[in-house]
Amino acid sequence: MVRGCLVYAIALVCTSAPVYAADIEPRAVIELFTSQGCSSCPPADKLLGQLAADPSLVALSLPIDYWDYLGWKDTLADPRNSARQRAYSHARGDREVYTPQVIVNGALHALGSDRNAIESAIVQSRKAGSPLSLPVSLAVADGQVRIVLPDGGEAGSTGAVWICGLARAVTVAISRGENRGKVITYHNVARHWVKLGTWSGKGEAWNVPLRDLDGDGVDEAAVMIQSGTVEKPSVMLGAALAAVH
């Protein structure tokens, strides 16, 4: 199926009393644009769950709303996700907006159910530049998530810093539309987005109260530093992911 849109950036982590830290260097941020009303999406949703189990990947589900008219209103959809997907298409200069679509490192797209195409896009994106070259330190303690970014980066490098609360697994029984009768589990579903600021090559740190991310089943957090703008998102400069509960 086809069409869609949205924008954001992500990197990672957290929880309360104990201390959690993201210490694995990621090789890719995977954003899956999916819909409960899309008959082609269930295989991609399943694959995203497998990719999410890889600690070297920051994998997210971003449900869109533009297929709701087909007979089933997506219970997880967010119009901002649809806007983000369209913004990626605008930044690339093409009209490739469809479901299931994966965006890799903010740069390349691939069919969300095609593992080989996704792995190829990961390799290509890393050859084309230096995505995720910015180390992101994430730790959670005393009811807060602490994000630390270092000095450095290429001259003129800037990126928006976002933190996003994620629901690790959400199971939905679909009673109408193209997926009628199916029970599908969605993985790392993006829920609450908070923009922390802008990284411009200088060391920065933020403390985010966990209460700012609570609700809607959130039990993980992703932090992403992304170049470009909301209207024209570009390469991911850094990212991380971790449990908050």
LUMMARDREN-833523 format. One line per field, with one value per atom (N, C-alpha, C): residue number from 1; residue in three letters; x, y, z. Coordinates in nm, 3 decimals. Example, Ala and Ser with C-alpha at 12.3 -4.5 7.8 and 13.67 -1.06 7.14 Angstrom:
<nodes>
nr [1_1_1_2_2_2]
rest [ALA_ALA_ALA_SER_SER_SER]
c1 [1.319_1.230_1.320_1.285_1.367_1.290]
c2 [-0.569_-0.450_-0.330_-0.225_-0.106_0.003]
c3 [0.780_0.780_0.780_0.708_0.714_0.787]
</nodes>
This chain:
<nodes>
nr [1_1_1_2_2_2_3_3_3_4_4_4_5_5_5_6_6_6_7_7_7_8_8_8_9_9_9_10_10_10_11_11_11_12_12_12_13_13_13_14_14_14_15_15_15_16_16_16_17_17_17_18_18_18_19_19_19_20_20_20_21_21_21_22_22_22_23_23_23_24_24_24_25_25_25_26_26_26_27_27_27_28_28_28_29_29_29_30_30_30_31_31_31_32_32_32_33_33_33_34_34_34_35_35_35_36_36_36_37_37_37_38_38_38_39_39_39_40_40_40_41_41_41_42_42_42_43_43_43_44_44_44_45_45_45_46_46_46_47_47_47_48_48_48_49_49_49_50_50_50_51_51_51_52_52_52_53_53_53_54_54_54_55_55_55_56_56_56_57_57_57_58_58_58_59_59_59_60_60_60_61_61_61_62_62_62_63_63_63_64_64_64_65_65_65_66_66_66_67_67_67_68_68_68_69_69_69_70_70_70_71_71_71_72_72_72_73_73_73_74_74_74_75_75_75_76_76_76_77_77_77_78_78_78_79_79_79_80_80_80_81_81_81_82_82_82_83_83_83_84_84_84_85_85_85_86_86_86_87_87_87_88_88_88_89_89_89_90_90_90_91_91_91_92_92_92_93_93_93_94_94_94_95_95_95_96_96_96_97_97_97_98_98_98_99_99_99_100_100_100_101_101_101_102_102_102_103_103_103_104_104_104_105_105_105_106_106_106_107_107_107_108_108_108_109_109_109_110_110_110_111_111_111_112_112_112_113_113_113_114_114_114_115_115_115_116_116_116_117_117_117_118_118_118_119_119_119_120_120_120_121_121_121_122_122_122_123_123_123_124_124_124_125_125_125_126_126_126_127_127_127_128_128_128_129_129_129_130_130_130_131_131_131_132_132_132_133_133_133_134_134_134_135_135_135_136_136_136_137_137_137_138_138_138_139_139_139_140_140_140_141_141_141_142_142_142_143_143_143_144_144_144_145_145_145_146_146_146_147_147_147_148_148_148_149_149_149_150_150_150_151_151_151_152_152_152_153_153_153_154_154_154_155_155_155_156_156_156_157_157_157_158_158_158_159_159_159_160_160_160_161_161_161_162_162_162_163_163_163_164_164_164_165_165_165_166_166_166_167_167_167_168_168_168_169_169_169_170_170_170_171_171_171_172_172_172_173_173_173_174_174_174_175_175_175_176_176_176_177_177_177_178_178_178_179_179_179_180_180_180_181_181_181_182_182_182_183_183_183_184_184_184_185_185_185_186_186_186_187_187_187_188_188_188_189_189_189_190_190_190_191_191_191_192_192_192_193_193_193_194_194_194_195_195_195_196_196_196_197_197_197_198_198_198_199_199_199_200_200_200_201_201_201_202_202_202_203_203_203_204_204_204_205_205_205_206_206_206_207_207_207_208_208_208_209_209_209_210_210_210_211_211_211_212_212_212_213_213_213_214_214_214_215_215_215_216_216_216_217_217_217_218_218_218_219_219_219_220_220_220_221_221_221_222_222_222_223_223_223_224_224_224_225_225_225_226_226_226_227_227_227_228_228_228_229_229_229_230_230_230_231_231_231_232_232_232_233_233_233_234_234_234_235_235_235_236_236_236_237_237_237_238_238_238_239_239_239_240_240_240_241_241_241_242_242_242_243_243_243_244_244_244_245_245_245]
rest [MET_MET_MET_VAL_VAL_VAL_ARG_ARG_ARG_GLY_GLY_GLY_CYS_CYS_CYS_LEU_LEU_LEU_VAL_VAL_VAL_TYR_TYR_TYR_ALA_ALA_ALA_ILE_ILE_ILE_ALA_ALA_ALA_LEU_LEU_LEU_VAL_VAL_VAL_CYS_CYS_CYS_THR_THR_THR_SER_SER_SER_ALA_ALA_ALA_PRO_PRO_PRO_VAL_VAL_VAL_TYR_TYR_TYR_ALA_ALA_ALA_ALA_ALA_ALA_ASP_ASP_ASP_ILE_ILE_ILE_GLU_GLU_GLU_PRO_PRO_PRO_ARG_ARG_ARG_ALA_ALA_ALA_VAL_VAL_VAL_ILE_ILE_ILE_GLU_GLU_GLU_LEU_LEU_LEU_PHE_PHE_PHE_THR_THR_THR_SER_SER_SER_GLN_GLN_GLN_GLY_GLY_GLY_CYS_CYS_CYS_SER_SER_SER_SER_SER_SER_CYS_CYS_CYS_PRO_PRO_PRO_PRO_PRO_PRO_ALA_ALA_ALA_ASP_ASP_ASP_LYS_LYS_LYS_LEU_LEU_LEU_LEU_LEU_LEU_GLY_GLY_GLY_GLN_GLN_GLN_LEU_LEU_LEU_ALA_ALA_ALA_ALA_ALA_ALA_ASP_ASP_ASP_PRO_PRO_PRO_SER_SER_SER_LEU_LEU_LEU_VAL_VAL_VAL_ALA_ALA_ALA_LEU_LEU_LEU_SER_SER_SER_LEU_LEU_LEU_PRO_PRO_PRO_ILE_ILE_ILE_ASP_ASP_ASP_TYR_TYR_TYR_TRP_TRP_TRP_ASP_ASP_ASP_TYR_TYR_TYR_LEU_LEU_LEU_GLY_GLY_GLY_TRP_TRP_TRP_LYS_LYS_LYS_ASP_ASP_ASP_THR_THR_THR_LEU_LEU_LEU_ALA_ALA_ALA_ASP_ASP_ASP_PRO_PRO_PRO_ARG_ARG_ARG_ASN_ASN_ASN_SER_SER_SER_ALA_ALA_ALA_ARG_ARG_ARG_GLN_GLN_GLN_ARG_ARG_ARG_ALA_ALA_ALA_TYR_TYR_TYR_SER_SER_SER_HIS_HIS_HIS_ALA_ALA_ALA_ARG_ARG_ARG_GLY_GLY_GLY_ASP_ASP_ASP_ARG_ARG_ARG_GLU_GLU_GLU_VAL_VAL_VAL_TYR_TYR_TYR_THR_THR_THR_PRO_PRO_PRO_GLN_GLN_GLN_VAL_VAL_VAL_ILE_ILE_ILE_VAL_VAL_VAL_ASN_ASN_ASN_GLY_GLY_GLY_ALA_ALA_ALA_LEU_LEU_LEU_HIS_HIS_HIS_ALA_ALA_ALA_LEU_LEU_LEU_GLY_GLY_GLY_SER_SER_SER_ASP_ASP_ASP_ARG_ARG_ARG_ASN_ASN_ASN_ALA_ALA_ALA_ILE_ILE_ILE_GLU_GLU_GLU_SER_SER_SER_ALA_ALA_ALA_ILE_ILE_ILE_VAL_VAL_VAL_GLN_GLN_GLN_SER_SER_SER_ARG_ARG_ARG_LYS_LYS_LYS_ALA_ALA_ALA_GLY_GLY_GLY_SER_SER_SER_PRO_PRO_PRO_LEU_LEU_LEU_SER_SER_SER_LEU_LEU_LEU_PRO_PRO_PRO_VAL_VAL_VAL_SER_SER_SER_LEU_LEU_LEU_ALA_ALA_ALA_VAL_VAL_VAL_ALA_ALA_ALA_ASP_ASP_ASP_GLY_GLY_GLY_GLN_GLN_GLN_VAL_VAL_VAL_ARG_ARG_ARG_ILE_ILE_ILE_VAL_VAL_VAL_LEU_LEU_LEU_PRO_PRO_PRO_ASP_ASP_ASP_GLY_GLY_GLY_GLY_GLY_GLY_GLU_GLU_GLU_ALA_ALA_ALA_GLY_GLY_GLY_SER_SER_SER_THR_THR_THR_GLY_GLY_GLY_ALA_ALA_ALA_VAL_VAL_VAL_TRP_TRP_TRP_ILE_ILE_ILE_CYS_CYS_CYS_GLY_GLY_GLY_LEU_LEU_LEU_ALA_ALA_ALA_ARG_ARG_ARG_ALA_ALA_ALA_VAL_VAL_VAL_THR_THR_THR_VAL_VAL_VAL_ALA_ALA_ALA_ILE_ILE_ILE_SER_SER_SER_ARG_ARG_ARG_GLY_GLY_GLY_GLU_GLU_GLU_ASN_ASN_ASN_ARG_ARG_ARG_GLY_GLY_GLY_LYS_LYS_LYS_VAL_VAL_VAL_ILE_ILE_ILE_THR_THR_THR_TYR_TYR_TYR_HIS_HIS_HIS_ASN_ASN_ASN_VAL_VAL_VAL_ALA_ALA_ALA_ARG_ARG_ARG_HIS_HIS_HIS_TRP_TRP_TRP_VAL_VAL_VAL_LYS_LYS_LYS_LEU_LEU_LEU_GLY_GLY_GLY_THR_THR_THR_TRP_TRP_TRP_SER_SER_SER_GLY_GLY_GLY_LYS_LYS_LYS_GLY_GLY_GLY_GLU_GLU_GLU_ALA_ALA_ALA_TRP_TRP_TRP_ASN_ASN_ASN_VAL_VAL_VAL_PRO_PRO_PRO_LEU_LEU_LEU_ARG_ARG_ARG_ASP_ASP_ASP_LEU_LEU_LEU_ASP_ASP_ASP_GLY_GLY_GLY_ASP_ASP_ASP_GLY_GLY_GLY_VAL_VAL_VAL_ASP_ASP_ASP_GLU_GLU_GLU_ALA_ALA_ALA_ALA_ALA_ALA_VAL_VAL_VAL_MET_MET_MET_ILE_ILE_ILE_GLN_GLN_GLN_SER_SER_SER_GLY_GLY_GLY_THR_THR_THR_VAL_VAL_VAL_GLU_GLU_GLU_LYS_LYS_LYS_PRO_PRO_PRO_SER_SER_SER_VAL_VAL_VAL_MET_MET_MET_LEU_LEU_LEU_GLY_GLY_GLY_ALA_ALA_ALA_ALA_ALA_ALA_LEU_LEU_LEU_ALA_ALA_ALA_ALA_ALA_ALA_VAL_VAL_VAL_HIS_HIS_HIS]
c1 [0.084_0.000_0.088_0.027_0.110_0.053_0.143_0.123_0.169_0.176_0.206_0.293_0.333_0.417_0.452_0.563_0.604_0.752_0.784_0.922_0.962_1.086_1.143_1.284_1.336_1.469_1.479_1.565_1.564_1.697_1.717_1.831_1.797_1.801_1.756_1.763_1.689_1.692_1.636_1.636_1.595_1.523_1.498_1.416_1.432_1.374_1.373_1.481_1.452_1.547_1.684_1.691_1.823_1.878_2.004_2.065_2.073_2.026_2.033_2.117_2.194_2.276_2.278_2.285_2.297_2.444_2.506_2.650_2.689_2.592_2.622_2.612_2.716_2.717_2.621_2.517_2.421_2.476_2.429_2.469_2.356_2.235_2.125_2.005_1.934_1.801_1.703_1.609_1.510_1.373_1.309_1.175_1.078_0.984_0.885_0.753_0.709_0.579_0.480_0.383_0.293_0.151_0.055_-0.085_-0.162_-0.253_-0.340_-0.437_-0.456_-0.546_-0.476_-0.350_-0.269_-0.248_-0.302_-0.292_-0.150_-0.062_0.077_0.167_0.114_0.199_0.233_0.146_0.177_0.315_0.362_0.497_0.606_0.584_0.680_0.676_0.556_0.544_0.617_0.605_0.675_0.826_0.872_1.015_1.070_0.993_1.039_1.064_0.979_1.001_1.133_1.170_1.298_1.414_1.400_1.506_1.523_1.411_1.416_1.496_1.508_1.584_1.734_1.776_1.918_1.967_2.058_2.103_2.180_2.219_2.290_2.194_2.064_1.964_1.871_1.835_1.729_1.609_1.518_1.406_1.276_1.199_1.076_0.961_0.840_0.718_0.651_0.618_0.550_0.419_0.311_0.184_0.126_0.080_0.024_-0.128_-0.195_-0.341_-0.407_-0.332_-0.395_-0.466_-0.462_-0.541_-0.667_-0.695_-0.810_-0.942_-0.948_-1.073_-1.111_-1.019_-1.045_-1.137_-1.171_-1.268_-1.227_-1.102_-1.055_-0.966_-1.003_-0.924_-0.807_-0.685_-0.566_-0.564_-0.560_-0.568_-0.438_-0.329_-0.199_-0.151_-0.226_-0.181_-0.168_-0.073_-0.049_-0.028_-0.108_-0.091_0.048_0.118_0.255_0.347_0.316_0.395_0.375_0.248_0.219_0.294_0.298_0.368_0.518_0.572_0.717_0.752_0.668_0.695_0.693_0.597_0.591_0.712_0.756_0.872_0.997_1.011_1.124_1.119_0.999_0.984_1.019_0.976_1.005_1.156_1.222_1.367_1.442_1.392_1.458_1.425_1.312_1.272_1.195_1.139_1.060_0.918_0.837_0.700_0.682_0.790_0.787_0.735_0.603_0.537_0.440_0.466_0.386_0.397_0.315_0.328_0.334_0.416_0.510_0.641_0.680_0.805_0.899_1.026_1.129_1.221_1.255_1.357_1.479_1.593_1.717_1.810_1.844_1.938_1.897_1.765_1.715_1.747_1.800_1.851_1.789_1.780_1.735_1.606_1.528_1.406_1.408_1.328_1.321_1.184_1.144_1.020_1.033_0.937_0.948_0.947_0.902_0.899_1.016_1.108_1.222_1.350_1.387_1.505_1.631_1.646_1.768_1.779_1.668_1.669_1.704_1.656_1.685_1.833_1.887_2.030_2.115_2.073_2.147_2.145_2.030_2.019_2.106_2.118_2.205_2.350_2.393_2.530_2.552_2.458_2.471_2.476_2.392_2.388_2.519_2.582_2.708_2.825_2.814_2.917_2.906_2.782_2.758_2.800_2.817_2.853_2.893_2.863_2.901_2.782_2.673_2.558_2.593_2.529_2.546_2.691_2.766_2.904_2.915_2.804_2.804_2.770_2.862_2.832_2.725_2.630_2.523_2.531_2.547_2.549_2.411_2.351_2.218_2.220_2.161_2.152_2.024_1.970_1.846_1.863_1.825_1.834_1.750_1.698_1.624_1.511_1.444_1.328_1.361_1.484_1.521_1.603_1.596_1.683_1.787_1.914_2.020_2.083_2.087_2.145_2.264_2.378_2.499_2.556_2.584_2.646_2.782_2.882_3.017_3.044_3.160_3.212_3.254_3.259_3.313_3.218_3.240_3.159_3.225_3.174_3.227_3.190_3.271_3.246_3.106_3.033_2.900_2.791_2.828_2.729_2.631_2.503_2.398_2.290_2.217_2.109_2.008_1.881_1.776_1.787_1.770_1.780_1.640_1.599_1.465_1.474_1.377_1.359_1.216_1.197_1.067_1.036_0.922_0.876_0.821_0.858_0.816_0.740_0.640_0.572_0.634_0.701_0.780_0.696_0.576_0.491_0.345_0.269_0.126_0.052_-0.035_-0.110_-0.250_-0.290_-0.418_-0.498_-0.624_-0.716_-0.794_-0.779_-0.839_-0.969_-1.077_-1.209_-1.270_-1.208_-1.261_-1.147_-1.183_-1.082_-1.005_-0.893_-0.817_-0.754_-0.729_-0.669_-0.772_-0.896_-1.004_-0.975_-0.994_-0.975_-0.833_-0.738_-0.598_-0.568_-0.477_-0.424_-0.276_-0.236_-0.100_-0.032_0.094_0.174_0.266_0.259_0.343_0.455_0.575_0.694_0.755_0.799_0.864_0.782_0.656_0.563_0.592_0.617_0.646_0.521_0.535_0.423_0.450_0.524_0.547_0.681_0.679_0.799_0.824_0.947_0.985_1.115_1.114_1.237_1.315_1.440_1.524_1.603_1.634_1.714_1.789_1.898_1.980_2.124_2.186_2.329_2.403_2.503_2.575_2.727_2.767_2.910_2.972_2.897_2.949_2.884_2.956_2.903_2.771_2.674_2.543_2.495_2.408_2.350_2.208_2.121_1.982_1.940_1.854_1.789_1.639_1.580_1.439_1.364_1.268_1.188_1.112_1.112_1.040_0.891_0.837_0.695_0.661_0.760_0.735_0.713_0.753_0.740_0.635_0.580_0.486_0.354_0.283_0.152_0.158_0.041_0.029_0.121_0.147_0.227_0.374_0.424_0.566_0.655_0.748_0.844_0.986_1.007_1.140_1.151_1.273_1.293_1.399_1.382_1.480_1.521_1.648_1.699_1.765_1.734_1.794_1.839_1.952_2.002_2.001_1.921_1.901_1.929_2.004_2.032_1.911_1.917_1.805_1.703_1.580_1.471_1.349_1.247_1.123_1.063_1.073_1.020_1.107_1.238_1.330_1.430_1.384_1.473_1.585_1.700_1.816_1.882_2.012_2.086_2.083_2.072_2.082_2.228_2.255_2.392_2.426_2.325_2.348_2.217_2.221_2.098_2.129_2.027_2.040_1.902_1.895_1.767_1.785_1.684_1.695_1.561_1.553_1.431_1.416_1.290_1.265_1.189_1.127_1.054_1.086]
c2 [-0.119_0.000_0.125_0.240_0.359_0.488_0.580_0.718_0.734_0.857_0.876_0.995_1.009_1.123_1.146_1.221_1.270_1.297_1.352_1.387_1.387_1.349_1.348_1.294_1.276_1.225_1.152_1.051_0.971_0.912_0.894_0.826_0.761_0.763_0.659_0.665_0.613_0.545_0.569_0.470_0.502_0.402_0.444_0.381_0.450_0.401_0.482_0.446_0.366_0.347_0.297_0.184_0.138_0.236_0.213_0.296_0.213_0.269_0.202_0.289_0.227_0.304_0.235_0.316_0.262_0.267_0.149_0.149_0.072_0.040_-0.028_0.073_0.082_0.179_0.133_0.210_0.167_0.182_0.097_0.107_0.160_0.165_0.219_0.253_0.359_0.390_0.345_0.259_0.205_0.259_0.334_0.387_0.318_0.241_0.172_0.250_0.293_0.357_0.248_0.226_0.112_0.154_0.063_0.092_-0.036_-0.029_-0.143_-0.167_-0.068_-0.082_-0.123_-0.160_-0.195_-0.346_-0.410_-0.556_-0.605_-0.517_-0.556_-0.538_-0.481_-0.443_-0.552_-0.649_-0.746_-0.813_-0.853_-0.910_-0.810_-0.682_-0.579_-0.556_-0.560_-0.545_-0.658_-0.777_-0.892_-0.876_-0.834_-0.814_-0.704_-0.598_-0.489_-0.543_-0.637_-0.698_-0.773_-0.838_-0.909_-0.811_-0.704_-0.603_-0.533_-0.515_-0.448_-0.529_-0.660_-0.745_-0.735_-0.668_-0.649_-0.525_-0.541_-0.425_-0.321_-0.352_-0.253_-0.167_-0.191_-0.115_-0.042_0.080_0.154_0.147_0.054_0.024_0.077_0.151_0.216_0.191_0.177_0.173_0.309_0.367_0.496_0.478_0.440_0.416_0.544_0.532_0.648_0.638_0.747_0.752_0.763_0.765_0.796_0.677_0.559_0.446_0.424_0.512_0.492_0.484_0.550_0.552_0.416_0.319_0.188_0.101_0.149_0.072_0.041_0.075_0.051_0.167_0.231_0.343_0.289_0.315_0.266_0.322_0.232_0.273_0.333_0.321_0.373_0.488_0.520_0.618_0.758_0.832_0.971_1.050_1.153_1.231_1.291_1.310_1.362_1.260_1.131_1.028_1.035_1.057_1.073_1.194_1.302_1.422_1.396_1.319_1.289_1.209_1.112_1.031_1.115_1.205_1.293_1.387_1.431_1.520_1.449_1.321_1.244_1.240_1.215_1.211_1.346_1.453_1.588_1.614_1.569_1.589_1.511_1.391_1.311_1.362_1.433_1.484_1.383_1.280_1.181_1.177_1.086_1.071_0.934_0.878_0.744_0.747_0.750_0.747_0.630_0.527_0.405_0.330_0.229_0.138_-0.004_-0.088_-0.057_-0.001_0.114_0.177_0.195_0.163_0.183_0.295_0.385_0.486_0.447_0.440_0.395_0.513_0.539_0.646_0.783_0.800_0.929_0.960_0.859_0.889_0.807_0.675_0.586_0.517_0.476_0.404_0.264_0.175_0.037_-0.020_-0.126_-0.195_-0.255_-0.224_-0.263_-0.411_-0.492_-0.637_-0.708_-0.633_-0.691_-0.675_-0.780_-0.774_-0.745_-0.810_-0.789_-0.644_-0.585_-0.446_-0.353_-0.383_-0.301_-0.310_-0.431_-0.449_-0.379_-0.386_-0.318_-0.167_-0.114_0.030_0.072_-0.013_0.017_0.031_-0.066_-0.064_0.059_0.088_0.203_0.334_0.346_0.471_0.496_0.391_0.407_0.434_0.388_0.417_0.560_0.610_0.742_0.857_0.832_0.940_0.883_0.956_0.909_0.919_0.845_0.850_0.790_0.839_0.787_0.793_0.892_0.908_0.984_1.042_1.117_1.025_1.004_0.918_0.980_0.898_0.943_0.866_0.939_0.876_0.890_0.774_0.773_0.694_0.748_0.676_0.718_0.623_0.651_0.621_0.718_0.700_0.806_0.771_0.869_0.936_0.858_0.911_1.004_1.001_1.089_1.014_1.063_1.015_1.124_1.087_1.184_1.153_1.256_1.245_1.339_1.286_1.367_1.352_1.465_1.467_1.536_1.488_1.542_1.660_1.723_1.818_1.739_1.806_1.740_1.746_1.656_1.654_1.737_1.719_1.794_1.942_2.027_2.171_2.204_2.279_2.318_2.216_2.102_1.998_2.047_2.031_2.062_1.957_1.938_1.841_1.866_1.843_1.851_1.729_1.751_1.644_1.610_1.485_1.441_1.321_1.314_1.193_1.147_1.016_0.961_0.843_0.848_0.734_0.627_0.500_0.389_0.285_0.224_0.107_-0.015_-0.099_-0.209_-0.306_-0.339_-0.433_-0.400_-0.377_-0.347_-0.442_-0.525_-0.623_-0.570_-0.575_-0.519_-0.625_-0.646_-0.731_-0.643_-0.668_-0.583_-0.648_-0.576_-0.635_-0.589_-0.491_-0.443_-0.411_-0.383_-0.341_-0.457_-0.426_-0.525_-0.634_-0.601_-0.700_-0.758_-0.754_-0.804_-0.946_-0.964_-1.094_-1.124_-1.037_-1.059_-0.996_-1.061_-1.006_-0.979_-0.852_-0.812_-0.742_-0.776_-0.708_-0.607_-0.484_-0.375_-0.350_-0.329_-0.322_-0.182_-0.140_-0.009_0.103_0.108_0.206_0.345_0.440_0.578_0.640_0.697_0.758_0.906_0.937_1.077_1.128_1.234_1.299_1.429_1.452_1.576_1.626_1.749_1.807_1.870_1.827_1.875_1.999_2.015_2.130_2.101_2.174_2.158_2.137_2.035_2.012_2.079_2.161_2.235_2.214_2.098_2.066_2.084_2.141_2.161_2.062_2.030_1.938_1.988_1.899_1.935_1.821_1.854_1.752_1.793_1.694_1.717_1.612_1.652_1.561_1.567_1.453_1.448_1.365_1.423_1.345_1.233_1.115_1.004_1.033_1.116_1.148_1.217_1.281_1.347_1.246_1.120_1.016_0.913_0.919_0.817_0.821_0.708_0.697_0.617_0.568_0.494_0.372_0.310_0.188_0.208_0.329_0.357_0.281_0.203_0.133_0.137_0.214_0.237_0.383_0.426_0.560_0.556_0.637_0.651_0.797_0.822_0.958_0.961_1.064_1.076_1.219_1.231_1.361_1.355_1.442_1.436_1.570_1.566_1.688_1.723_1.839_1.885_1.959_1.963_2.033_1.940_1.984_1.906_1.892_1.996_1.993_1.911_1.907_1.830_1.756_1.649_1.572_1.507_1.492_1.436_1.329_1.315_1.203_1.205_1.086_1.070_1.083_1.175_1.197_1.109_1.074_0.990_0.935_0.824_0.765_0.664_0.636_0.534_0.490_0.374_0.318_0.241_0.249_0.174_0.162_0.066_0.047_0.156_0.194_0.291_0.226_0.111_0.036_-0.112]
c3 [0.000_0.000_0.000_-0.027_-0.045_0.016_0.042_0.094_0.237_0.289_0.429_0.463_0.601_0.636_0.783_0.815_0.950_0.971_1.089_1.117_1.263_1.286_1.420_1.426_1.544_1.562_1.691_1.697_1.818_1.860_1.986_2.043_2.170_2.294_2.376_2.527_2.613_2.741_2.874_2.965_3.100_3.185_3.318_3.420_3.552_3.661_3.783_3.883_3.986_4.095_4.049_3.974_3.929_3.826_3.788_3.684_3.557_3.447_3.318_3.226_3.141_3.048_2.913_2.808_2.673_2.636_2.622_2.599_2.473_2.388_2.263_2.149_2.070_1.960_1.851_1.821_1.719_1.577_1.489_1.348_1.261_1.316_1.236_1.323_1.280_1.331_1.223_1.261_1.169_1.208_1.119_1.144_1.048_1.105_1.024_1.024_0.908_0.892_0.854_0.943_0.930_0.961_0.937_0.965_0.990_1.085_1.112_0.998_0.911_0.798_0.670_0.678_0.561_0.554_0.451_0.440_0.418_0.369_0.343_0.464_0.572_0.685_0.787_0.814_0.919_0.909_0.789_0.782_0.825_0.793_0.832_0.983_1.042_1.186_1.259_1.207_1.265_1.252_1.134_1.112_1.202_1.222_1.309_1.449_1.495_1.626_1.632_1.523_1.517_1.515_1.439_1.433_1.568_1.639_1.769_1.871_1.847_1.938_1.916_1.809_1.778_1.853_1.950_2.029_1.950_1.827_1.745_1.664_1.678_1.603_1.698_1.662_1.730_1.636_1.667_1.577_1.636_1.554_1.600_1.505_1.562_1.481_1.488_1.372_1.365_1.288_1.356_1.288_1.228_1.104_1.032_1.026_0.986_0.990_0.854_0.744_0.616_0.552_0.615_0.566_0.650_0.744_0.833_0.756_0.640_0.565_0.507_0.508_0.450_0.535_0.655_0.732_0.874_0.911_1.047_1.089_1.199_1.247_1.330_1.287_1.357_1.499_1.596_1.737_1.790_1.715_1.758_1.670_1.566_1.468_1.526_1.471_1.509_1.380_1.355_1.231_1.217_1.330_1.322_1.255_1.272_1.205_1.054_1.014_0.871_0.816_0.894_0.851_0.839_0.930_0.928_0.803_0.770_0.651_0.524_0.516_0.398_0.393_0.510_0.514_0.464_0.497_0.443_0.291_0.237_0.092_0.030_0.094_0.045_0.047_0.153_0.165_0.057_0.023_-0.081_-0.220_-0.233_-0.363_-0.447_-0.384_-0.458_-0.401_-0.451_-0.401_-0.336_-0.288_-0.231_-0.087_-0.074_0.056_0.054_0.130_0.125_0.257_0.273_0.386_0.334_0.396_0.503_0.447_0.496_0.452_0.570_0.548_0.650_0.604_0.696_0.672_0.755_0.690_0.754_0.775_0.901_0.938_0.883_0.865_0.818_0.674_0.600_0.467_0.354_0.373_0.266_0.306_0.206_0.238_0.175_0.233_0.185_0.222_0.153_0.186_0.325_0.412_0.552_0.580_0.484_0.503_0.439_0.379_0.307_0.389_0.463_0.549_0.469_0.354_0.275_0.228_0.186_0.141_0.257_0.375_0.492_0.528_0.528_0.558_0.453_0.327_0.220_0.241_0.282_0.307_0.424_0.524_0.638_0.589_0.508_0.455_0.368_0.279_0.189_0.266_0.367_0.442_0.515_0.559_0.632_0.538_0.414_0.315_0.264_0.259_0.200_0.290_0.418_0.510_0.644_0.749_0.882_0.977_0.947_1.038_1.173_1.277_1.412_1.461_1.413_1.456_1.588_1.633_1.757_1.874_1.969_2.083_2.172_2.215_2.302_2.433_2.542_2.675_2.737_2.777_2.836_2.966_3.068_3.195_3.265_3.345_3.416_3.564_3.647_3.792_3.861_3.978_4.060_3.984_3.900_3.829_3.715_3.666_3.556_3.452_3.330_3.222_3.197_3.197_3.172_3.037_2.953_2.819_2.811_2.768_2.756_2.616_2.551_2.419_2.430_2.356_2.369_2.277_2.297_2.199_2.076_1.963_1.845_1.729_1.633_1.513_1.403_1.281_1.168_1.182_1.125_1.132_1.080_1.157_1.116_1.144_1.207_1.236_1.341_1.312_1.408_1.397_1.506_1.502_1.612_1.581_1.682_1.773_1.903_2.001_2.050_2.028_2.066_2.160_2.251_2.329_2.306_2.291_2.260_2.350_2.416_2.494_2.400_2.426_2.341_2.421_2.359_2.415_2.349_2.429_2.373_2.289_2.336_2.262_2.289_2.182_2.193_2.100_2.157_2.078_2.052_1.925_1.882_1.806_1.846_1.772_1.675_1.547_1.444_1.395_1.406_1.376_1.245_1.178_1.051_0.956_0.831_0.734_0.674_0.609_0.534_0.621_0.750_0.841_0.939_0.899_0.985_1.036_1.167_1.229_1.274_1.241_1.278_1.414_1.486_1.611_1.587_1.594_1.555_1.672_1.693_1.796_1.729_1.778_1.728_1.827_1.778_1.862_1.864_1.983_2.000_1.935_1.977_1.920_1.977_1.890_1.932_1.993_2.114_2.183_2.211_2.318_2.355_2.301_2.223_2.170_2.246_2.284_2.349_2.285_2.234_2.181_2.296_2.311_2.422_2.385_2.259_2.218_2.090_2.068_1.947_1.985_1.926_1.945_1.830_1.863_1.759_1.768_1.816_1.821_1.957_2.051_2.186_2.282_2.389_2.488_2.547_2.559_2.613_2.703_2.798_2.885_2.923_2.937_2.976_3.078_3.170_3.263_3.236_3.202_3.168_3.272_3.344_3.440_3.369_3.427_3.366_3.351_3.439_3.430_3.298_3.236_3.107_2.995_3.019_2.917_2.952_3.073_3.120_3.043_3.054_2.990_2.863_2.817_2.691_2.685_2.801_2.801_2.778_2.794_2.769_2.867_2.816_2.901_2.846_2.739_2.683_2.643_2.617_2.564_2.456_2.355_2.248_2.241_2.221_2.201_2.065_1.987_1.856_1.831_1.765_1.721_1.569_1.508_1.363_1.298_1.189_1.113_1.027_0.965_0.883_0.967_0.920_0.988_0.996_1.065_1.072_0.931_0.851_0.715_0.620_0.646_0.563_0.653_0.715_0.804_0.724_0.790_0.721_0.807_0.792_0.852_1.005_1.063_1.207_1.250_1.342_1.388_1.508_1.586_1.703_1.754_1.828_1.878_1.987_2.068_2.172_2.216_2.282_2.324_2.453_2.543_2.669_2.738_2.830_2.908_3.012_3.042_3.148_3.263_3.234_3.337_3.320]
</nodes>
